[in-house]
Amino acid sequence: MQIIVVGCGKVGRSIVAQLSKEDSNNVTVIDTNAQIIRNISTNYDVMGIVGNGSSFTILDQADLAHADMIIAVTERDEVNLLTCVIAKLNNDKIHTVARVRSPQYAGELNKLQKGLDLTMTINPEMEAAKEISRLLNFPSAIEIFSFARNRIDLLRFRVPPISVLVGRSLKDIADLTTNLLVCIIERNSNIMVPNGDTVIQQGDVLTIISMPRDAQIFFKKIGVRTNKCKNVMIVGGGQLSFYLSKLLLNNHANVTIVEQDMKRCEELVDALPGVTVDCGDGTEKELLEEEHLENMDGFVACTGLDEVNAILSLYAMKHVGRKVITKVNHVDFGDVIEGLQLDSIVNPKELTAQKIVHYVRAAGNSMESNVETLYKLMNGRVEALEFLLEKESSIIGVKLVDLKLKPNVLIAGIVRDGKLIIPGGQDVFQVGDTVIVVTTHLGFREIFDILA
């Protein structure tokens, strides 16, 4: 695909880094900052143009007339929207993707998308708020990824120090894992695709796939509580905190926001009736004690500084009963953040980049299969994909045992008639199936990519 990316901030760079690795993409980047364009052009196989992406002259230099997609992710919503409108006026077949962040547009995205004929709009803070809300509703999970229209969940969780799982092989816990599959085990930063003889150790991080009800049953059997957080403290009162608070209020949670800017506190009080807003420095131990941190079962570090959020989270993990979530902004230091062994980490910019890259891949699919969902796990080292098998093809009706798969490819599940099938060698694909694949190969676009 011929793709134009306008705006090379953190989101833009993350998108370019992923798209440029795939040979089928021809990427052109546009930004007003010449130094940023030089850096990106040097590090990635892309063409760079210095200029205003909402200018037709600049877009013409990027060969707008032959582009398949334009992705506008500058820091200004209006620039992103204008860029997409100009692109569509001059190429009526182009796919247009715009990042729109402002709360004033939050309730109007559908109307904007339809009225301006946009293909996709995305709000990073809203996407992050949804992710955090789901984690607070299922606090045992480090991450939750949903497939088949939220009917199937892929969950990562850390094995507790004292657990019935420790020291037992996967085949020995078959009675605990009905309609559930352990897809991946992370141990000391290493990734394993386990078999029946793999023994679970203390501190392992397991990735499991199941229907939500079966996951609840599994956690109950191993003695892990799954009740949602009811008392949540958020440090930092930005846009993400605003969206998150509204979601938590809808889930009947008690929410406390700690924000040090008085003007912002007044805005939050007016906008969020029912939320307790306290004006003060959330990094002060005394203030956290005054706000009864120890009575919270959920804590979200949501300031604008990654290092502050990390330190706050490490402190909160010693005092909060259930769940601690850390917001991070930088994409480049995933390994460092991962090494801190924080509870759950949410990166709005990375979530945005993932959704856009998923859309790009889906737009380039064959007619036989379609990427419905794409997630990156373990700091981008693993991908979990959902393929919809829409038509007859060479893999339909073939037993899985007879399919020659690439190494490190796991068919984790088949969804048929709304139910999850944990696949065995004698199972076959049928037209209409949703197939969930977990792999360390990056860049799969269609189901045939799993074949050796």
LINBELHU-V888500 format. One line per field, one symbol per residue. ss: DSSP state (~ for helix, > for strand, _ for the rest). phi: phi as a letter, one per 30 degrees, with the letter a starting at -180 (. if undefined). psi: psi as a letter, one per 40 degrees, with the letter a starting at -180 (. if undefined). A space follows every 50 residues. Layout:
# LINBELHU-V888500
ss->???
phi->???
psi->???
This chain:
# LINBELHU-V888500
ss->_>>>>>___~~~~~~~~~~______>>>>>>__~~~~~~~~~~___>>>> _____~~~~~~__~~~__>>>>____~~~~~~~~~~~~~~____>>>>>_ __~~~~~~~~~~~~~____>>>_~~~~~~~~~~~~~~_____>>>>>___ _>>>>>>>__________>~~~~______>>>>>>>>__>>>______>_ ____>>>>>>>~~~~~~~~~~_________>>>>>___~~~~~~~~~~~~ ___>>>>>>__~~~~~~~~~~____>>>>_____~~~~~~__~~~__>>> >____~~~~~~~~~~~______>>>>>______~~~~~~____>>>_~~~ ~~~~~~~~~~~~~_____>>>>>>>>>____>>>>>>>>______>__>~ ~~__>___>>>>>>>>__>>>______>>____>>>>>>_______~~~~ >_
phi->.cbcccjcdddeddddeddddcddcccbcbadcddddddddddbdbccbc lddccdedddddieecdcabbcbddcedddddeddddddcadcddcbbdb cdedcedceddddddchddabbceddddddddeddddbddddbbbcbhhi dbccbcbcddecadddicddddcedccdhbbddbbcbhiccbcdbdddcd ceidccccbadedddedddddcicdbdddcbbcccjcddedddddddddd cicccbccbcddddeddddddbdjcdccclddddeddddddiedcdcbbb dbddcedddddeddddddbcdbbbbcdbcdddceddddddhddbbbcedd eddddddedddddcddddbbddbbbcchhidbccbcccdcbdadcdicdd dcdccddiccddabcbhicdcddcdddbdbejdcccccacdcjecbdddd dd
psi->ihhhhhhfaddddddddddeehdehhhhihiehddddddddddigihihh aheehddddddefddeidihhhfiehdddddddddddddegeeihhhhhh dhdeedeedddddddefidhihhdddddddddddddegedidihhiiffe dhihhhihhidhiedheiiddefdeefhfihhdihhhfeihhhiadehhh iheihihihiiddddddddddefhieiihdhhhhhhfadddddddddddd efihhhhhhehddddddddddghehhhhhiheehddddddefdeeieihh hfiehddddddddddddedhddhhhhhidhdefdddddeeficihhhddd dddddddddddddeiiedihhdihihiffeeihhihhhhdiiaeehehid dehhiiifhhhdihhhfeihhhiideiiiiheihhhhhiehhehdideee i.
